Amino acid sequence: MLALGVAIPAGAASAAPPNSRQAAAPDSDEEGGTPALRAQLEAASKGYLDAKRALDASVQRQQQLATRLKTIEAELAHRDEKVGEIAVVAYRSGRLGAVSALLNSNTPEGFMDRAAALEAVAANEDRVLQDLLDTRDQANRTRVALDGEINEQRKQVAVMAKRKEQAERALTVATTPKPQTTADTDSNRGTSAANAKAAPRNSDGSWPSESCSVNDPTPASGCITPRTLHALNQAKAAGFTRYVSCHRSGGSGEHPKGRACDFAAQKSGFGGNATGGDKTYGNNLAAYFIRNADRLAVLYVIWYRQIWLPSSGWKSYSGANGTPSTDHTNHVHLSVY
């Protein structure tokens, strides 16, 4: 592991890859930007993803409640109709109807039979009425729950907007402004149709808390989180098999926490600015992570003087040094939740 460089590829234990990274500036490590910026980006992206998960869960609950309310309202209409029929019969027969039925019985046995029958009818009418009242109560409770979900969604949308603003404000303040060219923007967009297998989630859809607990299989050694390992293996399975370095003991950001990897664009390691097929490789790898951001718990992707955030899409990002490493023109940086 190196603080200012990267671990070497397998088979070259005593030498860094060709054209290895240049030293970082005193106020910046080799990922560019500042520790404060990366802390802001991490907090903003985590907060955004948490709010988005809560929003998605609320929308799902709202859909379930709406379906339930539709069923309840149909049942309510049916019970209203049954109670209405009972009311019409009662109006037509009047109070004397039951008394007449009893008086017209010719024998004590007939009297008892009719009394039992009338008792059964009354019990049935009471049950129908109670069913109506219970169904109305269910409908009211469901409508209140629906209103609660709508309020929850408004709350989470506001949080997402706030986190988006936080990330963009941090980038505006901390990122070294540099002119963007067409080569830095439009041509950064790669294509990838590969779908990653989703990393495990908690039962409520949230991401489980993970520590730097599994061995880093890249030449950097050290440790990474299980979710980082999952993203690394999924990228390899999709055909992105060039040099990768994950854990780093020094510096700030997610590398020391085992939650980030740097994927070299060149086959030989981290060299100068990627061009030609190497640039295309980086474009497609960045596109792969973005396509699968929700499956892989992506916090952000940095590539070729730009950063992709789940809240904001692509934004300008340049390191203070202006080197291929700090500007991320020789590698794709991936940070996961």
C-alpha positions in Angstrom: 0.0 0.0 0.0 1.3 3.5 -0.9 0.2 6.8 0.4 1.2 8.8 -2.7 1.0 6.0 -5.3 -0.8 2.8 -5.9 -0.1 -0.8 -5.1 1.7 -2.5 -8.0 0.1 -5.0 -10.3 0.5 -8.7 -9.7 3.9 -9.9 -10.9 5.7 -6.6 -10.4 6.3 -6.6 -6.6 9.1 -4.1 -6.6 8.0 -1.5 -9.1 5.0 0.8 -9.6 3.0 0.6 -12.8 4.5 2.5 -15.8 3.7 6.2 -15.6 2.6 5.9 -12.0 0.9 8.8 -10.2 2.6 12.0 -9.3 2.9 13.2 -5.8 -0.1 15.0 -4.4 -0.2 18.6 -3.2 0.2 19.2 0.5 -3.4 20.3 0.9 -4.8 17.5 -1.2 -4.3 13.8 -1.5 -4.1 11.9 -4.8 -7.8 11.8 -5.3 -8.0 15.5 -5.8 -10.1 18.0 -4.0 -9.9 18.1 -0.2 -10.8 16.0 2.8 -13.6 18.4 3.6 -15.0 18.1 0.1 -15.0 14.3 0.2 -16.7 14.4 3.6 -19.4 16.6 2.2 -19.9 14.5 -0.9 -20.1 11.3 1.2 -22.6 12.8 3.6 -24.7 14.3 0.8 -24.8 11.2 -1.2 -25.6 9.0 1.8 -28.3 11.3 2.9 -29.7 11.4 -0.6 -29.8 7.6 -1.0 -31.4 7.2 2.5 -34.1 9.7 1.6 -34.6 8.1 -1.8 -35.0 4.7 -0.2 -37.5 6.1 2.3 -39.4 7.8 -0.6 -39.5 4.6 -2.6 -40.8 2.7 0.4 -43.5 5.3 1.0 -44.6 5.2 -2.6 -44.9 1.4 -2.4 -46.9 1.7 0.8 -49.1 4.3 -0.8 -49.8 2.1 -3.8 -50.8 -0.8 -1.4 -53.0 1.4 0.6 -54.7 2.8 -2.5 -55.4 -0.7 -3.7 -56.8 -1.6 -0.3 -58.9 1.5 -0.1 -60.4 0.7 -3.5 -61.4 -2.8 -2.3 -62.8 -1.3 1.0 -64.9 1.3 -0.9 -66.4 -1.4 -3.1 -67.2 -3.4 -0.1 -68.6 -0.3 1.6 -71.0 0.3 -1.4 -72.2 -3.2 -1.1 -72.9 -3.0 2.6 -74.6 0.4 2.1 -76.9 -1.3 -0.3 -77.7 -4.1 2.1 -78.5 -1.7 4.9 -80.7 0.3 2.6 -82.7 -2.8 1.7 -83.2 -3.6 5.4 -84.3 0.0 6.0 -86.9 -0.2 3.1 -88.4 -3.4 4.5 -88.6 -1.9 8.0 -90.3 1.2 6.6 -92.9 -0.9 4.7 -93.7 -3.4 7.5 -93.6 -0.9 10.3 -93.3 -1.7 14.0 -96.4 -3.8 14.0 -95.0 -6.3 11.5 -93.1 -8.3 14.1 -96.0 -8.2 16.6 -98.5 -9.3 13.9 -96.3 -12.2 13.0 -96.3 -13.4 16.6 -100.1 -12.8 17.2 -101.0 -14.7 14.0 -99.4 -17.9 15.2 -102.1 -20.5 16.1 -100.1 -22.6 18.5 -97.5 -22.2 21.2 -95.0 -24.0 19.0 -95.7 -21.7 16.1 -95.3 -18.7 18.4 -91.9 -19.9 19.5 -90.8 -20.8 15.9 -91.8 -17.3 14.7 -90.1 -15.7 17.7 -86.9 -17.6 16.9 -87.1 -16.6 13.3 -87.6 -12.9 14.2 -84.6 -13.1 16.5 -82.4 -14.5 13.8 -83.6 -11.7 11.4 -82.8 -9.1 14.0 -79.4 -10.5 14.6 -78.6 -10.6 10.9 -79.7 -7.0 10.6 -77.5 -6.0 13.5 -74.5 -7.8 11.9 -75.1 -6.1 8.5 -75.2 -2.7 10.2 -72.1 -3.5 12.3 -70.2 -4.7 9.1 -71.1 -1.4 7.5 -69.8 0.6 10.4 -66.6 -1.5 10.6 -66.0 -1.0 6.9 -66.5 2.7 7.1 -63.9 2.8 9.9 -61.4 0.8 7.8 -61.9 3.2 4.9 -61.3 6.2 7.2 -58.2 4.7 8.7 -56.8 3.9 5.3 -57.4 7.4 4.0 -55.6 8.8 7.1 -52.7 6.4 6.3 -52.6 7.5 2.7 -52.4 11.2 3.8 -49.5 10.2 6.1 -47.6 8.6 3.2 -48.1 11.7 1.1 -46.7 13.9 3.9 -43.8 11.4 4.3 -43.0 11.7 0.6 -43.0 15.5 0.7 -40.6 15.3 3.6 -38.2 12.9 1.8 -38.3 14.9 -1.4 -37.3 18.0 0.6 -34.4 16.1 2.2 -33.3 14.9 -1.3 -33.3 18.5 -2.6 -31.3 19.6 0.4 -28.7 16.9 0.0 -28.5 17.7 -3.7 -27.8 21.3 -2.9 -25.3 20.3 -0.2 -23.2 18.3 -2.8 -23.3 20.9 -5.5 -22.5 23.7 -3.1 -19.5 21.7 -1.8 -18.3 21.1 -5.3 -18.7 24.8 -6.2 -16.7 25.9 -3.2 -13.9 23.3 -3.1 -13.3 22.2 -6.7 -10.6 24.0 -8.6 -12.4 25.7 -11.5 -11.0 24.6 -14.9 -12.4 25.2 -18.4 -14.3 22.2 -19.6 -13.9 21.0 -23.2 -16.0 18.8 -25.3 -13.5 16.0 -24.7 -14.2 16.4 -21.0 -18.0 16.3 -21.2 -20.0 14.8 -24.0 -17.3 12.3 -25.0 -17.2 11.0 -21.4 -20.5 9.2 -21.9 -19.9 5.5 -22.4 -22.3 2.7 -23.2 -22.9 -0.3 -21.1 -25.8 -2.8 -21.2 -24.6 -5.1 -18.5 -26.7 -5.5 -15.4 -25.0 -6.1 -12.0 -26.3 -8.5 -9.4 -27.7 -6.4 -6.6 -25.8 -6.2 -3.3 -27.6 -7.6 -0.3 -30.0 -5.1 1.5 -31.8 -5.2 4.8 -35.4 -6.3 4.8 -36.6 -2.6 4.8 -34.5 -1.9 1.7 -31.7 0.0 3.5 -28.0 -0.8 3.2 -26.6 -2.8 6.1 -23.7 -1.2 8.0 -20.4 -2.7 6.9 -16.8 -2.3 8.1 -13.5 -2.9 6.4 -13.7 -6.6 7.1 -12.7 -8.6 4.0 -9.4 -9.0 2.3 -8.7 -6.6 -0.6 -8.0 -8.9 -3.5 -6.3 -6.2 -5.5 -2.5 -5.6 -5.3 -3.2 -2.8 -2.8 -4.0 -5.5 -0.2 -5.4 -4.3 3.1 -9.2 -4.6 3.7 -12.4 -3.6 2.0 -16.1 -3.9 2.8 -18.2 -6.8 1.5 -20.2 -4.3 -0.6 -17.0 -2.9 -2.2 -15.9 -6.5 -3.0 -19.3 -7.2 -4.6 -19.0 -4.1 -6.8 -15.4 -5.1 -7.8 -16.4 -8.6 -8.7 -19.4 -7.5 -10.6 -17.3 -5.1 -12.7 -14.9 -7.9 -13.4 -17.7 -10.2 -14.4 -18.9 -7.5 -16.8 -15.5 -7.6 -18.6 -13.7 -4.7 -16.8 -10.6 -6.6 -15.8 -7.8 -4.0 -16.1 -5.6 -3.0 -13.1 -7.5 -2.0 -9.9 -6.4 -0.7 -6.6 -8.8 -0.4 -3.6 -7.6 0.0 -0.1 -5.2 2.7 0.9 -4.0 3.3 4.4 -3.2 7.0 4.0 -5.2 10.0 2.9 -8.9 10.8 3.4 -12.1 9.7 1.7 -13.4 6.1 1.3 -10.2 4.3 0.4 -8.9 3.9 4.0 -12.4 2.8 5.0 -12.3 0.1 2.3 -15.3 1.7 0.4 -13.6 2.8 -2.8 -11.6 1.4 -5.7 -9.6 3.0 -8.5 -9.9 1.3 -11.9 -7.1 2.1 -14.3 -8.0 3.0 -17.8 -4.8 1.7 -19.3 -3.9 -2.0 -19.2 -0.5 -1.3 -17.7 -1.7 0.7 -14.7 -2.1 4.3 -13.8 -0.3 6.4 -16.5 -1.0 9.6 -18.2 -4.3 10.9 -19.7 -6.3 8.1 -21.2 -6.9 8.4 -24.9 -8.3 6.2 -27.7 -9.4 2.8 -26.6 -8.3 3.5 -23.0 -10.6 6.5 -22.9 -13.4 4.4 -24.3 -12.7 1.7 -21.6 -13.0 4.3 -18.9 -16.2 5.8 -20.4 -17.8 2.4 -20.5 -16.8 1.5 -17.0 -18.1 4.7 -15.6 -21.4 4.1 -17.5 -21.6 0.6 -16.1 -21.4 1.9 -12.5 -24.0 4.6 -13.2 -26.3 2.1 -14.9 -26.0 -0.1 -11.8 -25.8 2.6 -9.2 -28.9 1.4 -7.3 -27.8 -2.3 -7.4 -24.2 -1.5 -6.2 -24.9 1.3 -3.7 -22.8 3.8 -5.6 -22.1 7.0 -3.7 -20.3 8.7 -6.6 -18.1 8.0 -9.6 -15.2 10.3 -10.7 -13.8 10.1 -14.2 -12.1 12.6 -16.5 -12.5 15.8 -14.6 -16.1 15.0 -13.8 -18.0 13.5 -10.9 -21.3 11.6 -11.1 -23.6 11.9 -8.1 -26.9 10.1 -7.6 -28.5 13.4 -6.8 -27.1 15.5 -9.6 -25.7 13.5 -12.4 -22.4 14.6 -13.9 -20.6 17.7 -12.5 -17.2 19.3 -13.0 -14.5 17.9 -10.7 -10.8 18.8 -10.9 -7.9 18.3 -8.6 -5.6 21.1 -7.4 -2.5 19.5 -8.9 -3.9 19.1 -12.4 -2.3 15.7 -12.8 -3.9 12.6 -14.5 -4.4 11.1 -11.0 -6.1 14.1 -9.3 -8.1 15.0 -12.4 -9.0 11.3 -12.8 -8.1 11.2 -16.4 -6.2 7.9 -16.0 -8.6 6.0 -13.7 -12.3 5.7 -12.8 -12.9 6.2 -9.0 -15.8 4.3 -7.4 -17.1 5.0 -3.9 -19.9 2.9 -2.5 -22.2 3.3 0.5 
